[in-house]
Amino acid sequence: MTDFIAAHWLDIVTTILGLAYILLEYKASIWMWLVGFLMQALGIVLYYQKGLYADCGMEFYYLAMTVYGYWRWIKPKANSQKPIAIRHFPKKAVGYWLLFIGIIWAFIYWLLVTFTNSNVPLADSFTTALSIVGIWALAHKYLEQWFIWIAVDIVTCALYFYKDIPFKASLYGLYVIIAIAGFIKWRQLMRADAK
């Protein structure tokens, strides 16, 4: 048992932080950004060790986005003293963002195939491309960011089991359930805020 824990300690710690992060996100708590920063810093090491290079690179983006997200959540809206509220993703922007996801997915896939020994370039690049948009949508408090995370979580759960990161894989399985509940909770918060 000690050998197993020693071999998976980083997976265990980032899993615990990840659970705290998603629960704070569910509550729309600003503290999620601090927990996320720590989780991403440790994730850089974990994903590099496991050969998930796109995920590793993504953690650097997440680090920057935790700072940006925190700033967006505390910064008052224009002409208001209140921070931004939960809102819908602009419908006119969906097509552009889907195109952006496709381009980023293809580019990251090409990088992984060309410059790394990744044996999961399609899934790794897919979750990374979606996550780039997902964290941006979260920073802007778009309700529909939950749909992005549901897709990311399903694919990541399978990918991490395959790559022998069992604790994080289980966490992503739980994330699917929490993301569905989070969508419902955020929709309620958005409706209450609109009254």
N, C-alpha and C positions, 0 to 999 in steps of 0.2 A: 504493500500500500504506500509506503514511504517513497519507493522508487517511482510509483505512478504520479504521486503528488509533485515530487521533484521534477519529473519530466513535463508536467502540465501546469506548473504553478502560474505561469504568465497567462495561460488560457483561463485558469480559475479566477485570477484577480481581475482580468479584463471582463470576464463574464459577470462578476459581481458588480463592477462599475457599470457595465452595460444594462444590467437590470435596474440599477438605481437611475440611470439616465432615462430609460424608456418610461419608467414610472413618473419621473419628474416631467417628462415631455407630455405624458398623458394628462397630468395636472396643469399643463401650460405654465410650469414653474421656471422662473429665470435661472434657478440653481442648476438646471440641466446643463447649461453651458459650461460651468466650472467642472462638473463631473465629466462631461464630454471631453474637455481639454485633457484631463488626466488619462482618460480611457484611450484617447487617440495617441497620446505620447507613448504609452505602453504598447499600443497596437502596432506601432511602427516596427518595434523589435519582434513581436510575435509573428507578424505576417512576413517579414523578411526571412525569419528562420524557417518558415513553412513554405517558402517559395511562391507566395501569393504576392507577386511584385506590384500588380496594379492596386491591390488592396493596400499594400504598404505605401505606395505613392499617394494613394487617396487619403491616407491618414494625415499627410502634410497639408493637404487642402482642407481637411476637416479641422485641423488645428487653427488655421486662419479663419475658417468659417465660424468657429466657436467664438472667436473674438468679435467678428462681424455680427453674428447673431445676437450676442449679448448687447452690443451697441445698438442694433436695430430695435431690440425689445425694450430698452430703457429710453431711447431717444423719443421725445414727444413728436407726434404728428405735426405737420405744418398747420399753423393757426390753431393749435390746441396744446393743452398741458398734459393730455393723456397719451400714453404710448400706443403704438399700433394695436389694433384689435384683430381678432381672427376674421378672415374674409375669404371670399372665393377667388380661385385662380382666374385671371382674366381670360375669357373664352377666346378672344382674338389672338392671344399669344400661344395657344395650345399647339397649333401647327408648326410654329417656329421652334418651340421647345422640343417637339417630337423630331424635327429635322436635326436640331442640335444634338439630341441624344444619339440619333443614328450616326451622325458624323463622328462624334466623340467615341462611340462604341467601335466603329470601324478603325479609327486611328489608334485607339488603345490596343485593339486586337492585333493590328499590324505591328505595333511596338513589341508586344509580347511574343509574337511569332518570330519576329526578326531579331530581337536583341536578348531574349531570355530563353531559359530552358523550361518554361511553364508547360505543364501538361494539361492545363485547363484554361487556355486563353479565351475561349468563347464565353464561358460563364464568368470568368474573372473580369473580363472587359465589359460585359453586359451589366453586372452589378455596379461596377465602378462608374459607368456612364450614367446610369439611373441615379446613383447616389450623388453625383455632382449636382444634378437638378434637384434632388430631394432635399438636400441640406440647404440649398438656396431657397427653396419654397418654404422650408421650415423657418428660416431666418425672417422671411416676410410674412409669416403666420398665415399661409394659405391652407385652408381646410383640406384641399385635395392632395396635399403632400402625403397624407396617410396612404393613398392608393399607390403612390410610388414606393413607399416603404413596404407595403404588403408584397409587391412583386419582388423587391430586393430581398426581403426576408425569406421568402419561399425558396428562391434560387440559392441564396447564401446558406441556408440550413442544409440543403443537399450537398453543396460544394464543400462545406466545412466538415461534414461527416466523411466525405470522400478523402479530404486532406488530413484526417485524423486530428481534428480540433473539436473533440466531442462536447466539451462544455459550452463553447461558443456556438456550436451547431444547435445544441439543445436550446440555448438562449434565443437564437433566431427563430426556432420553432415557436417558442413562447411569444416572441415579438409579433408573429403573425396575429395571434389572438389579441395581444395588447393593442396592436395597430387598428384592428377592427373596432375594439372598444374605444380607442383613442379618437377615431373618426366620429363615433357616436357622441362621445363626451365633448369634443371640440364643436360639433354642430350644435349641441345644446348650449354651450358657452356663447357661441356666436349669436344664436337666437336670443338668448337672455340679454346680451350686450346691445342688441338692436332695439330692444324695448325701451 
